[in-house]
Amino acid sequence: MQRVLGYDALSTGLVFLPFCLGSVVGMITATRTLVRAGQRAIIVVGGLTGALGIACGSDCLAAAGSVLVMI
C-alpha cells in the first residue's frame, strides 16, 4: 500500500486496523458458538467470510483506488 497507493507507514497501519478488529470479533464469536454450531460450521462460515472480504477489498481497490471507499 505504501508503494502503490502512496500511503505513509502510519496511514497504512490505520487502514489495517478495522480488519484486525474484525478478526478479533470473529475469533471471540467463533469461540462462543463453537459448542452449539460445531467445528465444520465455524470453518465454513469463517472461510466464506474471509473470501468475501478479500474479494470485496480487491474489487473496491481496483475500482476506486481508495481504501477509504472499501472501509
C-alpha positions as CSV (number, residue, x, y, z in Angstrom):
1,M,0.0,0.0,0.0
2,Q,2.8,2.4,0.7
3,R,4.4,2.0,-2.7
4,V,1.2,1.5,-4.8
5,L,-1.2,4.0,-3.1
6,G,1.5,6.3,-1.7
7,Y,0.4,6.0,2.0
8,D,2.9,6.6,4.8
9,A,3.5,4.0,7.5
10,L,1.0,5.3,9.9
11,S,-1.8,5.5,7.4
12,T,-1.1,2.0,6.2
13,G,-1.3,0.8,9.8
14,L,-4.6,2.6,10.4
15,V,-6.0,1.1,7.2
16,F,-5.4,-2.4,8.5
17,L,-6.9,-1.6,12.0
18,P,-10.5,-2.4,11.1
19,F,-9.5,-5.7,9.6
20,C,-7.6,-6.6,12.7
21,L,-10.6,-5.7,14.9
22,G,-12.8,-7.7,12.7
23,S,-10.6,-10.7,13.2
24,V,-10.7,-10.3,16.9
25,V,-14.5,-10.1,16.9
26,G,-14.7,-13.1,14.7
27,M,-12.5,-15.2,16.9
28,I,-14.4,-14.3,20.0
29,T,-17.7,-15.1,18.3
30,A,-16.4,-18.4,16.9
31,T,-15.2,-19.4,20.3
32,R,-18.6,-18.8,21.9
33,T,-20.6,-20.5,19.2
34,L,-18.3,-23.5,18.7
35,V,-20.2,-25.7,21.1
36,R,-23.6,-25.0,19.6
37,A,-22.7,-24.9,15.9
38,G,-19.8,-27.4,15.7
39,Q,-16.3,-27.2,14.1
40,R,-17.4,-27.7,10.5
41,A,-19.9,-24.8,10.5
42,I,-17.4,-22.5,12.1
43,I,-14.7,-23.4,9.5
44,V,-17.1,-23.0,6.6
45,V,-18.6,-19.6,7.7
46,G,-15.1,-18.3,8.5
47,G,-13.7,-19.3,5.2
48,L,-16.6,-17.8,3.3
49,T,-16.4,-14.6,5.3
50,G,-12.7,-14.3,4.6
51,A,-13.1,-15.0,0.9
52,L,-15.9,-12.4,0.7
53,G,-13.7,-9.8,2.5
54,I,-10.8,-10.4,0.2
55,A,-13.0,-10.2,-2.9
56,C,-14.6,-7.0,-1.7
57,G,-11.3,-5.5,-0.9
58,S,-9.7,-6.3,-4.2
59,D,-12.7,-5.1,-6.1
60,C,-13.0,-1.8,-4.2
61,L,-9.3,-1.1,-4.6
62,A,-9.3,-1.9,-8.3
63,A,-12.4,0.2,-9.0
64,A,-11.9,3.3,-6.8
65,G,-8.2,3.1,-5.9
66,S,-9.0,4.3,-2.4
67,V,-9.0,2.3,0.8
68,L,-11.5,4.7,2.5
69,V,-14.1,3.6,-0.1
70,M,-13.6,0.0,1.0
71,I,-13.9,0.7,4.7
